[in-house]
Amino acid sequence: MQSTLFHIYYRLVDRPFARVVVFAIVAYRRWISPRKGFKCAQAAMTQGESCSDVGLRAFSSAGTVLEAVQIVQDQRRKCRDSFVKYRGLKGDAVKLLAVAPILADGDTIIKCC
């Protein structure tokens, strides 16, 4: 009985919600991200996946939305830590936003989390 309820929840609530989130991430990457002028600190520091890359992958392939949310929260924590490490400061958001550095490719890193 319990697995049947989970299956119904998964098909009617979990996956449709995940599709909405994936659509929102794709829209953000298409229309907002190119115009904002800065990039994810984690991606800039490690040359790895950005927060939106991780979110897209998580909500597209994670077992449930709750698992995807945990993956995204972990990424945001890494991004915040990368930003603080990059700036050499301990989280003073006002100073950080006032002196956002320009990267070699012309983008700036701004705290994303």
Biopython code that builds the backbone (N, CA, C, O; Angstrom):
import numpy as np
from Bio.PDB.StructureBuilder import StructureBuilder

atoms = [
    (1, "MET", "N", (0.819, -1.202, 0.000)),
    (1, "MET", "CA", (0.000, 0.000, 0.000)),
    (1, "MET", "C", (0.861, 1.264, 0.000)),
    (1, "MET", "O", (0.582, 2.218, -0.726)),
    (2, "GLN", "N", (1.917, 1.257, 0.829)),
    (2, "GLN", "CA", (2.757, 2.442, 0.937)),
    (2, "GLN", "C", (3.489, 2.743, -0.372)),
    (2, "GLN", "O", (3.607, 3.906, -0.759)),
    (3, "SER", "N", (3.978, 1.714, -1.052)),
    (3, "SER", "CA", (4.668, 1.943, -2.315)),
    (3, "SER", "C", (3.700, 2.452, -3.382)),
    (3, "SER", "O", (4.097, 3.224, -4.255)),
    (4, "THR", "N", (2.442, 2.033, -3.324)),
    (4, "THR", "CA", (1.440, 2.539, -4.264)),
    (4, "THR", "C", (1.196, 4.023, -4.033)),
    (4, "THR", "O", (1.093, 4.789, -4.991)),
    (5, "LEU", "N", (1.101, 4.437, -2.766)),
    (5, "LEU", "CA", (0.911, 5.864, -2.458)),
    (5, "LEU", "C", (2.113, 6.678, -2.919)),
    (5, "LEU", "O", (1.956, 7.770, -3.465)),
    (6, "PHE", "N", (3.314, 6.145, -2.699)),
    (6, "PHE", "CA", (4.508, 6.848, -3.156)),
    (6, "PHE", "C", (4.503, 6.980, -4.674)),
    (6, "PHE", "O", (4.834, 8.038, -5.210)),
    (7, "HIS", "N", (4.134, 5.921, -5.356)),
    (7, "HIS", "CA", (4.099, 5.945, -6.817)),
    (7, "HIS", "C", (3.108, 6.998, -7.322)),
    (7, "HIS", "O", (3.395, 7.722, -8.276)),
    (8, "ILE", "N", (1.940, 7.078, -6.676)),
    (8, "ILE", "CA", (0.937, 8.085, -7.064)),
    (8, "ILE", "C", (1.474, 9.489, -6.798)),
    (8, "ILE", "O", (1.369, 10.372, -7.649)),
    (9, "TYR", "N", (2.052, 9.691, -5.610)),
    (9, "TYR", "CA", (2.644, 10.995, -5.281)),
    (9, "TYR", "C", (3.727, 11.364, -6.287)),
    (9, "TYR", "O", (3.778, 12.491, -6.780)),
    (10, "TYR", "N", (4.588, 10.401, -6.582)),
    (10, "TYR", "CA", (5.712, 10.649, -7.479)),
    (10, "TYR", "C", (5.224, 11.089, -8.861)),
    (10, "TYR", "O", (5.763, 12.036, -9.434)),
    (11, "ARG", "N", (4.220, 10.415, -9.391)),
    (11, "ARG", "CA", (3.716, 10.730, -10.732)),
    (11, "ARG", "C", (2.883, 12.007, -10.761)),
    (11, "ARG", "O", (2.947, 12.753, -11.738)),
    (12, "LEU", "N", (2.107, 12.274, -9.723)),
    (12, "LEU", "CA", (1.179, 13.406, -9.751)),
    (12, "LEU", "C", (1.732, 14.694, -9.165)),
    (12, "LEU", "O", (1.289, 15.780, -9.540)),
    (13, "VAL", "N", (2.692, 14.593, -8.251)),
    (13, "VAL", "CA", (3.188, 15.792, -7.575)),
    (13, "VAL", "C", (4.670, 16.009, -7.832)),
    (13, "VAL", "O", (5.071, 17.074, -8.301)),
    (14, "ASP", "N", (5.468, 15.027, -7.532)),
    (14, "ASP", "CA", (6.916, 15.179, -7.544)),
    (14, "ASP", "C", (7.462, 15.510, -8.935)),
    (14, "ASP", "O", (8.122, 16.537, -9.095)),
    (15, "ARG", "N", (7.215, 14.692, -9.921)),
    (15, "ARG", "CA", (7.762, 14.923, -11.256)),
    (15, "ARG", "C", (7.193, 16.173, -11.927)),
    (15, "ARG", "O", (7.959, 16.906, -12.552)),
    (16, "PRO", "N", (5.893, 16.453, -11.830)),
    (16, "PRO", "CA", (5.421, 17.713, -12.420)),
    (16, "PRO", "C", (6.076, 18.939, -11.790)),
    (16, "PRO", "O", (6.411, 19.896, -12.488)),
    (17, "PHE", "N", (6.259, 18.909, -10.465)),
    (17, "PHE", "CA", (6.930, 20.029, -9.801)),
    (17, "PHE", "C", (8.372, 20.144, -10.280)),
    (17, "PHE", "O", (8.858, 21.248, -10.526)),
    (18, "ALA", "N", (9.057, 19.009, -10.416)),
    (18, "ALA", "CA", (10.436, 19.024, -10.907)),
    (18, "ALA", "C", (10.501, 19.608, -12.316)),
    (18, "ALA", "O", (11.438, 20.337, -12.641)),
    (19, "ARG", "N", (9.515, 19.293, -13.153)),
    (19, "ARG", "CA", (9.491, 19.849, -14.515)),
    (19, "ARG", "C", (9.336, 21.370, -14.490)),
    (19, "ARG", "O", (9.946, 22.071, -15.298)),
    (20, "VAL", "N", (8.528, 21.876, -13.572)),
    (20, "VAL", "CA", (8.362, 23.334, -13.433)),
    (20, "VAL", "C", (9.686, 23.971, -13.029)),
    (20, "VAL", "O", (10.061, 25.016, -13.561)),
    (21, "VAL", "N", (10.392, 23.352, -12.096)),
    (21, "VAL", "CA", (11.679, 23.880, -11.660)),
    (21, "VAL", "C", (12.693, 23.841, -12.802)),
    (21, "VAL", "O", (13.440, 24.800, -12.999)),
    (22, "VAL", "N", (12.723, 22.751, -13.550)),
    (22, "VAL", "CA", (13.637, 22.657, -14.701)),
    (22, "VAL", "C", (13.320, 23.758, -15.706)),
    (22, "VAL", "O", (14.233, 24.401, -16.225)),
    (23, "PHE", "N", (12.041, 23.982, -15.988)),
    (23, "PHE", "CA", (11.651, 25.054, -16.903)),
    (23, "PHE", "C", (12.133, 26.408, -16.377)),
    (23, "PHE", "O", (12.642, 27.222, -17.147)),
    (24, "ALA", "N", (11.978, 26.653, -15.083)),
    (24, "ALA", "CA", (12.416, 27.924, -14.494)),
    (24, "ALA", "C", (13.928, 28.095, -14.616)),
    (24, "ALA", "O", (14.397, 29.195, -14.909)),
    (25, "ILE", "N", (14.693, 27.038, -14.400)),
    (25, "ILE", "CA", (16.152, 27.117, -14.532)),
    (25, "ILE", "C", (16.546, 27.383, -15.977)),
    (25, "ILE", "O", (17.427, 28.201, -16.241)),
    (26, "VAL", "N", (15.901, 26.699, -16.909)),
    (26, "VAL", "CA", (16.198, 26.917, -18.333)),
    (26, "VAL", "C", (15.869, 28.362, -18.726)),
    (26, "VAL", "O", (16.643, 28.999, -19.441)),
    (27, "ALA", "N", (14.743, 28.875, -18.269)),
    (27, "ALA", "CA", (14.367, 30.262, -18.564)),
    (27, "ALA", "C", (15.375, 31.230, -17.958)),
    (27, "ALA", "O", (15.774, 32.192, -18.614)),
    (28, "TYR", "N", (15.791, 30.994, -16.726)),
    (28, "TYR", "CA", (16.804, 31.829, -16.072)),
    (28, "TYR", "C", (18.096, 31.833, -16.885)),
    (28, "TYR", "O", (18.686, 32.889, -17.115)),
    (29, "ARG", "N", (18.530, 30.660, -17.316)),
    (29, "ARG", "CA", (19.778, 30.565, -18.075)),
    (29, "ARG", "C", (19.660, 31.226, -19.447)),
    (29, "ARG", "O", (20.637, 31.760, -19.971)),
    (30, "ARG", "N", (18.485, 31.190, -20.010)),
    (30, "ARG", "CA", (18.295, 31.756, -21.350)),
    (30, "ARG", "C", (18.177, 33.274, -21.329)),
    (30, "ARG", "O", (18.786, 33.954, -22.156)),
    (31, "TRP", "N", (17.394, 33.817, -20.385)),
    (31, "TRP", "CA", (17.076, 35.246, -20.438)),
    (31, "TRP", "C", (17.700, 36.093, -19.337)),
    (31, "TRP", "O", (17.965, 37.274, -19.562)),
    (32, "ILE", "N", (17.940, 35.546, -18.181)),
    (32, "ILE", "CA", (18.445, 36.368, -17.074)),
    (32, "ILE", "C", (19.957, 36.274, -16.933)),
    (32, "ILE", "O", (20.642, 37.295, -16.879)),
    (33, "SER", "N", (20.472, 35.069, -16.874)),
    (33, "SER", "CA", (21.895, 34.873, -16.624)),
    (33, "SER", "C", (22.809, 35.622, -17.597)),
    (33, "SER", "O", (23.790, 36.217, -17.150)),
    (34, "PRO", "N", (22.536, 35.622, -18.902)),
    (34, "PRO", "CA", (23.434, 36.347, -19.809)),
    (34, "PRO", "C", (23.450, 37.860, -19.580)),
    (34, "PRO", "O", (24.392, 38.532, -20.001)),
    (35, "ARG", "N", (22.441, 38.397, -18.932)),
    (35, "ARG", "CA", (22.336, 39.841, -18.756)),
    (35, "ARG", "C", (22.755, 40.328, -17.376)),
    (35, "ARG", "O", (22.856, 41.537, -17.168)),
    (36, "LYS", "N", (23.000, 39.439, -16.437)),
    (36, "LYS", "CA", (23.258, 39.886, -15.069)),
    (36, "LYS", "C", (24.688, 40.349, -14.833)),
    (36, "LYS", "O", (24.925, 41.136, -13.917)),
    (37, "GLY", "N", (25.643, 39.889, -15.623)),
    (37, "GLY", "CA", (26.992, 40.426, -15.544)),
    (37, "GLY", "C", (27.919, 39.782, -14.532)),
    (37, "GLY", "O", (29.020, 40.290, -14.318)),
    (38, "PHE", "N", (27.528, 38.702, -13.909)),
    (38, "PHE", "CA", (28.417, 37.984, -13.002)),
    (38, "PHE", "C", (28.101, 36.506, -13.062)),
    (38, "PHE", "O", (27.076, 36.102, -13.610)),
    (39, "LYS", "N", (28.986, 35.699, -12.494)),
    (39, "LYS", "CA", (28.792, 34.245, -12.570)),
    (39, "LYS", "C", (28.890, 33.629, -11.184)),
    (39, "LYS", "O", (29.324, 34.270, -10.227)),
    (40, "CYS", "N", (28.485, 32.400, -11.103)),
    (40, "CYS", "CA", (28.530, 31.604, -9.877)),
    (40, "CYS", "C", (29.968, 31.517, -9.367)),
    (40, "CYS", "O", (30.880, 31.202, -10.130)),
    (41, "ALA", "N", (30.169, 31.794, -8.088)),
    (41, "ALA", "CA", (31.508, 31.776, -7.508)),
    (41, "ALA", "C", (32.131, 30.381, -7.561)),
    (41, "ALA", "O", (33.323, 30.243, -7.833)),
    (42, "GLN", "N", (31.336, 29.361, -7.306)),
    (42, "GLN", "CA", (31.845, 27.986, -7.336)),
    (42, "GLN", "C", (32.341, 27.634, -8.736)),
    (42, "GLN", "O", (33.413, 27.048, -8.883)),
    (43, "ALA", "N", (31.584, 27.981, -9.745)),
    (43, "ALA", "CA", (31.992, 27.687, -11.122)),
    (43, "ALA", "C", (33.239, 28.475, -11.497)),
    (43, "ALA", "O", (34.127, 27.950, -12.169)),
    (44, "ALA", "N", (33.311, 29.711, -11.075)),
    (44, "ALA", "CA", (34.464, 30.545, -11.402)),
    (44, "ALA", "C", (35.732, 30.051, -10.707)),
    (44, "ALA", "O", (36.814, 30.066, -11.294)),
    (45, "MET", "N", (35.595, 29.618, -9.467)),
    (45, "MET", "CA", (36.765, 29.181, -8.705)),
    (45, "MET", "C", (37.267, 27.803, -9.144)),
    (45, "MET", "O", (38.474, 27.562, -9.175)),
    (46, "THR", "N", (36.353, 26.912, -9.480)),
    (46, "THR", "CA", (36.749, 25.529, -9.760)),
    (46, "THR", "C", (36.708, 25.168, -11.238)),
    (46, "THR", "O", (37.138, 24.080, -11.623)),
    (47, "GLN", "N", (36.191, 26.074, -12.071)),
    (47, "GLN", "CA", (35.957, 25.791, -13.483)),
    (47, "GLN", "C", (35.042, 24.576, -13.632)),
    (47, "GLN", "O", (35.111, 23.849, -14.623)),
    (48, "GLY", "N", (34.189, 24.370, -12.634)),
    (48, "GLY", "CA", (33.258, 23.245, -12.649)),
    (48, "GLY", "C", (31.848, 23.717, -12.933)),
    (48, "GLY", "O", (31.636, 24.725, -13.608)),
    (49, "GLU", "N", (30.880, 22.968, -12.405)),
    (49, "GLU", "CA", (29.481, 23.269, -12.639)),
    (49, "GLU", "C", (29.035, 24.498, -11.850)),
    (49, "GLU", "O", (29.472, 24.724, -10.721)),
    (50, "SER", "N", (28.159, 25.281, -12.467)),
    (50, "SER", "CA", (27.566, 26.422, -11.776)),
    (50, "SER", "C", (26.373, 25.945, -10.960)),
    (50, "SER", "O", (25.965, 24.789, -11.067)),
    (51, "CYS", "N", (25.818, 26.831, -10.149)),
    (51, "CYS", "CA", (24.631, 26.483, -9.356)),
    (51, "CYS", "C", (23.481, 26.070, -10.271)),
    (51, "CYS", "O", (22.755, 25.124, -9.966)),
    (52, "SER", "N", (23.313, 26.771, -11.384)),
    (52, "SER", "CA", (22.210, 26.405, -12.279)),
    (52, "SER", "C", (22.481, 25.072, -12.987)),
    (52, "SER", "O", (21.542, 24.324, -13.261)),
    (53, "ASP", "N", (23.750, 24.763, -13.287)),
    (53, "ASP", "CA", (24.082, 23.450, -13.853)),
    (53, "ASP", "C", (23.684, 22.333, -12.894)),
    (53, "ASP", "O", (23.060, 21.347, -13.286)),
    (54, "VAL", "N", (24.058, 22.509, -11.636)),
    (54, "VAL", "CA", (23.753, 21.497, -10.622)),
    (54, "VAL", "C", (22.249, 21.386, -10.426)),
    (54, "VAL", "O", (21.721, 20.278, -10.328)),
    (55, "GLY", "N", (21.552, 22.513, -10.367)),
    (55, "GLY", "CA", (20.107, 22.495, -10.196)),
    (55, "GLY", "C", (19.405, 21.800, -11.346)),
    (55, "GLY", "O", (18.491, 21.002, -11.135)),
    (56, "LEU", "N", (19.829, 22.100, -12.555)),
    (56, "LEU", "CA", (19.231, 21.473, -13.727)),
    (56, "LEU", "C", (19.451, 19.965, -13.709)),
    (56, "LEU", "O", (18.527, 19.190, -13.955)),
    (57, "ARG", "N", (20.666, 19.562, -13.417)),
    (57, "ARG", "CA", (20.971, 18.131, -13.350)),
    (57, "ARG", "C", (20.193, 17.459, -12.220)),
    (57, "ARG", "O", (19.653, 16.368, -12.403)),
    (58, "ALA", "N", (20.135, 18.098, -11.064)),
    (58, "ALA", "CA", (19.463, 17.504, -9.904)),
    (58, "ALA", "C", (17.969, 17.322, -10.145)),
    (58, "ALA", "O", (17.424, 16.247, -9.893)),
    (59, "PHE", "N", (17.312, 18.359, -10.629)),
    (59, "PHE", "CA", (15.868, 18.256, -10.823)),
    (59, "PHE", "C", (15.502, 17.418, -12.047)),
    (59, "PHE", "O", (14.368, 16.955, -12.164)),
    (60, "SER", "N", (16.447, 17.223, -12.952)),
    (60, "SER", "CA", (16.187, 16.376, -14.122)),
    (60, "SER", "C", (16.381, 14.897, -13.811)),
    (60, "SER", "O", (15.706, 14.045, -14.389)),
    (61, "SER", "N", (17.306, 14.590, -12.894)),
    (61, "SER", "CA", (17.660, 13.181, -12.739)),
    (61, "SER", "C", (17.596, 12.640, -11.320)),
    (61, "SER", "O", (17.696, 11.426, -11.141)),
    (62, "ALA", "N", (17.436, 13.473, -10.309)),
    (62, "ALA", "CA", (17.383, 12.960, -8.925)),
    (62, "ALA", "C", (16.116, 12.136, -8.738)),
    (62, "ALA", "O", (15.130, 12.320, -9.452)),
    (63, "GLY", "N", (16.155, 11.242, -7.786)),
    (63, "GLY", "CA", (15.013, 10.369, -7.542)),
    (63, "GLY", "C", (13.759, 11.121, -7.163)),
    (63, "GLY", "O", (12.692, 10.860, -7.718)),
    (64, "THR", "N", (13.863, 12.052, -6.226)),
    (64, "THR", "CA", (12.705, 12.834, -5.800)),
    (64, "THR", "C", (13.097, 14.306, -5.718)),
    (64, "THR", "O", (14.276, 14.656, -5.769)),
    (65, "VAL", "N", (12.091, 15.151, -5.590)),
    (65, "VAL", "CA", (12.345, 16.582, -5.447)),
    (65, "VAL", "C", (13.132, 16.853, -4.168)),
    (65, "VAL", "O", (14.011, 17.714, -4.156)),
    (66, "LEU", "N", (12.828, 16.130, -3.096)),
    (66, "LEU", "CA", (13.562, 16.336, -1.845)),
    (66, "LEU", "C", (15.044, 16.019, -2.007)),
    (66, "LEU", "O", (15.886, 16.719, -1.445)),
    (67, "GLU", "N", (15.373, 14.987, -2.759)),
    (67, "GLU", "CA", (16.779, 14.676, -3.032)),
    (67, "GLU", "C", (17.416, 15.782, -3.866)),
    (67, "GLU", "O", (18.558, 16.170, -3.618)),
    (68, "ALA", "N", (16.685, 16.287, -4.847)),
    (68, "ALA", "CA", (17.197, 17.375, -5.688)),
    (68, "ALA", "C", (17.441, 18.634, -4.869)),
    (68, "ALA", "O", (18.448, 19.318, -5.054)),
    (69, "VAL", "N", (16.523, 18.937, -3.971)),
    (69, "VAL", "CA", (16.676, 20.121, -3.110)),
    (69, "VAL", "C", (17.934, 19.984, -2.261)),
    (69, "VAL", "O", (18.663, 20.961, -2.085)),
    (70, "GLN", "N", (18.202, 18.797, -1.734)),
    (70, "GLN", "CA", (19.405, 18.582, -0.934)),
    (70, "GLN", "C", (20.665, 18.794, -1.768)),
    (70, "GLN", "O", (21.629, 19.393, -1.291)),
    (71, "ILE", "N", (20.665, 18.311, -2.997)),
    (71, "ILE", "CA", (21.809, 18.495, -3.893)),
    (71, "ILE", "C", (22.043, 19.983, -4.163)),
    (71, "ILE", "O", (23.182, 20.450, -4.144)),
    (72, "VAL", "N", (20.966, 20.721, -4.414)),
    (72, "VAL", "CA", (21.080, 22.156, -4.695)),
    (72, "VAL", "C", (21.548, 22.910, -3.444)),
    (72, "VAL", "O", (22.361, 23.828, -3.550)),
    (73, "GLN", "N", (21.051, 22.540, -2.278)),
    (73, "GLN", "CA", (21.500, 23.186, -1.043)),
    (73, "GLN", "C", (22.992, 22.957, -0.818)),
    (73, "GLN", "O", (23.701, 23.872, -0.400)),
    (74, "ASP", "N", (23.472, 21.754, -1.088)),
    (74, "ASP", "CA", (24.905, 21.467, -0.970)),
    (74, "ASP", "C", (25.712, 22.340, -1.921)),
    (74, "ASP", "O", (26.761, 22.866, -1.546)),
    (75, "GLN", "N", (25.227, 22.497, -3.149)),
    (75, "GLN", "CA", (25.919, 23.333, -4.132)),
    (75, "GLN", "C", (25.946, 24.793, -3.688)),
    (75, "GLN", "O", (26.975, 25.459, -3.803)),
    (76, "ARG", "N", (24.832, 25.285, -3.186)),
    (76, "ARG", "CA", (24.779, 26.680, -2.732)),
    (76, "ARG", "C", (25.743, 26.903, -1.569)),
    (76, "ARG", "O", (26.363, 27.962, -1.468)),
    (77, "ARG", "N", (25.868, 25.919, -0.704)),
    (77, "ARG", "CA", (26.817, 26.016, 0.404)),
    (77, "ARG", "C", (28.248, 26.087, -0.145)),
    (77, "ARG", "O", (29.054, 26.895, 0.317)),
    (78, "LYS", "N", (28.555, 25.242, -1.126)),
    (78, "LYS", "CA", (29.884, 25.277, -1.755)),
    (78, "LYS", "C", (30.129, 26.615, -2.434)),
    (78, "LYS", "O", (31.227, 27.166, -2.359)),
    (79, "CYS", "N", (29.102, 27.134, -3.097)),
    (79, "CYS", "CA", (29.227, 28.412, -3.794)),
    (79, "CYS", "C", (29.508, 29.540, -2.806)),
    (79, "CYS", "O", (30.377, 30.380, -3.043)),
    (80, "ARG", "N", (28.775, 29.554, -1.710)),
    (80, "ARG", "CA", (28.979, 30.581, -0.691)),
    (80, "ARG", "C", (30.393, 30.476, -0.121)),
    (80, "ARG", "O", (31.069, 31.491, 0.048)),
    (81, "ASP", "N", (30.842, 29.257, 0.174)),
    (81, "ASP", "CA", (32.189, 29.062, 0.707)),
    (81, "ASP", "C", (33.256, 29.501, -0.298)),
    (81, "ASP", "O", (34.257, 30.104, 0.088)),
    (82, "SER", "N", (33.050, 29.206, -1.576)),
    (82, "SER", "CA", (33.991, 29.634, -2.613)),
    (82, "SER", "C", (34.059, 31.146, -2.697)),
    (82, "SER", "O", (35.133, 31.723, -2.868)),
    (83, "PHE", "N", (32.900, 31.785, -2.575)),
    (83, "PHE", "CA", (32.878, 33.231, -2.648)),
    (83, "PHE", "C", (33.629, 33.861, -1.483)),
    (83, "PHE", "O", (34.426, 34.779, -1.673)),
    (84, "VAL", "N", (33.372, 33.365, -0.281)),
    (84, "VAL", "CA", (34.057, 33.908, 0.897)),
    (84, "VAL", "C", (35.559, 33.653, 0.788)),
    (84, "VAL", "O", (36.367, 34.523, 1.113)),
    (85, "LYS", "N", (35.926, 32.465, 0.334)),
    (85, "LYS", "CA", (37.342, 32.146, 0.154)),
    (85, "LYS", "C", (37.973, 33.053, -0.898)),
    (85, "LYS", "O", (39.080, 33.556, -0.704)),
    (86, "TYR", "N", (37.281, 33.259, -1.997)),
    (86, "TYR", "CA", (37.801, 34.096, -3.079)),
    (86, "TYR", "C", (38.062, 35.516, -2.605)),
    (86, "TYR", "O", (39.095, 36.102, -2.926)),
    (87, "ARG", "N", (37.157, 36.052, -1.866)),
    (87, "ARG", "CA", (37.291, 37.434, -1.401)),
    (87, "ARG", "C", (38.223, 37.557, -0.212)),
    (87, "ARG", "O", (38.715, 38.650, 0.068)),
    (88, "GLY", "N", (38.477, 36.475, 0.492)),
    (88, "GLY", "CA", (39.344, 36.548, 1.651)),
    (88, "GLY", "C", (38.670, 37.262, 2.811)),
    (88, "GLY", "O", (39.340, 37.704, 3.744)),
    (89, "LEU", "N", (37.371, 37.375, 2.758)),
    (89, "LEU", "CA", (36.612, 38.026, 3.810)),
    (89, "LEU", "C", (35.747, 36.996, 4.510)),
    (89, "LEU", "O", (35.643, 35.858, 4.052)),
    (90, "LYS", "N", (35.145, 37.370, 5.581)),
    (90, "LYS", "CA", (34.347, 36.415, 6.354)),
    (90, "LYS", "C", (32.846, 36.684, 6.253)),
    (90, "LYS", "O", (32.127, 36.529, 7.240)),
    (91, "GLY", "N", (32.370, 37.079, 5.091)),
    (91, "GLY", "CA", (30.934, 37.162, 4.862)),
    (91, "GLY", "C", (30.321, 38.531, 5.024)),
    (91, "GLY", "O", (29.100, 38.626, 5.154)),
    (92, "ASP", "N", (31.100, 39.599, 5.022)),
    (92, "ASP", "CA", (30.523, 40.939, 5.132)),
    (92, "ASP", "C", (29.936, 41.316, 3.775)),
    (92, "ASP", "O", (30.653, 41.798, 2.897)),
    (93, "ALA", "N", (28.643, 41.098, 3.604)),
    (93, "ALA", "CA", (27.981, 41.235, 2.298)),
    (93, "ALA", "C", (28.086, 42.643, 1.742)),
    (93, "ALA", "O", (28.208, 42.804, 0.528)),
    (94, "VAL", "N", (28.043, 43.656, 2.570)),
    (94, "VAL", "CA", (28.105, 45.032, 2.067)),
    (94, "VAL", "C", (29.451, 45.292, 1.422)),
    (94, "VAL", "O", (29.515, 45.831, 0.318)),
    (95, "LYS", "N", (30.536, 44.913, 2.100)),
    (95, "LYS", "CA", (31.873, 45.098, 1.526)),
    (95, "LYS", "C", (32.044, 44.248, 0.284)),
    (95, "LYS", "O", (32.643, 44.693, -0.696)),
    (96, "LEU", "N", (31.525, 43.032, 0.313)),
    (96, "LEU", "CA", (31.692, 42.123, -0.813)),
    (96, "LEU", "C", (31.018, 42.664, -2.069)),
    (96, "LEU", "O", (31.591, 42.604, -3.156)),
    (97, "LEU", "N", (29.821, 43.185, -1.927)),
    (97, "LEU", "CA", (29.120, 43.709, -3.094)),
    (97, "LEU", "C", (29.755, 44.997, -3.597)),
    (97, "LEU", "O", (29.688, 45.298, -4.789)),
    (98, "ALA", "N", (30.364, 45.752, -2.708)),
    (98, "ALA", "CA", (30.964, 47.027, -3.099)),
    (98, "ALA", "C", (32.259, 46.839, -3.882)),
    (98, "ALA", "O", (32.633, 47.714, -4.663)),
    (99, "VAL", "N", (32.938, 45.738, -3.693)),
    (99, "VAL", "CA", (34.246, 45.554, -4.327)),
    (99, "VAL", "C", (34.313, 44.284, -5.160)),
    (99, "VAL", "O", (35.357, 43.632, -5.188)),
    (100, "ALA", "N", (33.241, 43.916, -5.835)),
    (100, "ALA", "CA", (33.210, 42.693, -6.640)),
    (100, "ALA", "C", (34.294, 42.738, -7.708)),
    (100, "ALA", "O", (34.328, 43.672, -8.509)),
    (101, "PRO", "N", (35.175, 41.754, -7.733)),
    (101, "PRO", "CA", (36.296, 41.767, -8.678)),
    (101, "PRO", "C", (35.865, 41.392, -10.096)),
    (101, "PRO", "O", (34.873, 40.692, -10.300)),
    (102, "ILE", "N", (36.617, 41.864, -11.040)),
    (102, "ILE", "CA", (36.393, 41.503, -12.439)),
    (102, "ILE", "C", (37.313, 40.324, -12.756)),
    (102, "ILE", "O", (38.505, 40.358, -12.449)),
    (103, "LEU", "N", (36.760, 39.300, -13.362)),
    (103, "LEU", "CA", (37.556, 38.146, -13.760)),
    (103, "LEU", "C", (38.233, 38.409, -15.096)),
    (103, "LEU", "O", (37.931, 39.394, -15.771)),
    (104, "ALA", "N", (39.139, 37.535, -15.469)),
    (104, "ALA", "CA", (39.865, 37.690, -16.719)),
    (104, "ALA", "C", (38.932, 37.709, -17.930)),
    (104, "ALA", "O", (39.220, 38.379, -18.922)),
    (105, "ASP", "N", (37.815, 36.979, -17.855)),
    (105, "ASP", "CA", (36.908, 36.938, -18.999)),
    (105, "ASP", "C", (35.877, 38.069, -18.956)),
    (105, "ASP", "O", (34.949, 38.086, -19.766)),
    (106, "GLY", "N", (36.027, 39.011, -18.024)),
    (106, "GLY", "CA", (35.137, 40.166, -17.975)),
    (106, "GLY", "C", (33.950, 40.012, -17.058)),
    (106, "GLY", "O", (33.241, 40.987, -16.807)),
    (107, "ASP", "N", (33.708, 38.817, -16.549)),
    (107, "ASP", "CA", (32.601, 38.605, -15.617)),
    (107, "ASP", "C", (33.042, 38.971, -14.211)),
    (107, "ASP", "O", (34.236, 38.994, -13.912)),
    (108, "THR", "N", (32.097, 39.251, -13.370)),
    (108, "THR", "CA", (32.414, 39.465, -11.962)),
    (108, "THR", "C", (31.793, 38.353, -11.154)),
    (108, "THR", "O", (30.808, 37.744, -11.570)),
    (109, "ILE", "N", (32.369, 38.090, -10.000)),
    (109, "ILE", "CA", (31.806, 37.103, -9.086)),
    (109, "ILE", "C", (31.039, 37.878, -8.022)),
    (109, "ILE", "O", (31.580, 38.787, -7.391)),
    (110, "ILE", "N", (29.800, 37.520, -7.831)),
    (110, "ILE", "CA", (28.973, 38.100, -6.790)),
    (110, "ILE", "C", (28.422, 36.950, -5.963)),
    (110, "ILE", "O", (28.121, 35.880, -6.494)),
    (111, "LYS", "N", (28.293, 37.170, -4.686)),
    (111, "LYS", "CA", (27.750, 36.140, -3.821)),
    (111, "LYS", "C", (26.402, 35.689, -4.362)),
    (111, "LYS", "O", (25.491, 36.496, -4.549)),
    (112, "CYS", "N", (26.287, 34.398, -4.609)),
    (112, "CYS", "CA", (25.036, 33.893, -5.186)),
    (112, "CYS", "C", (24.115, 33.326, -4.129)),
    (112, "CYS", "O", (22.957, 33.033, -4.427)),
    (113, "CYS", "N", (24.575, 33.166, -2.934)),
    (113, "CYS", "CA", (23.763, 32.473, -1.923)),
    (113, "CYS", "C", (23.540, 33.343, -0.702)),
    (113, "CYS", "O", (22.879, 32.919, 0.245)),
]
sb = StructureBuilder()
sb.init_structure("model")
sb.init_model(0)
sb.init_chain("A")
sb.init_seg("    ")
for serial, (resi, resn, name, xyz) in enumerate(atoms, 1):
    if name == "N":
        sb.init_residue(resn, " ", resi, " ")
    sb.init_atom(name, np.array(xyz, "f"), 0.0, 1.0, " ", f" {name:<3s}", serial, name[0])
structure = sb.get_structure()
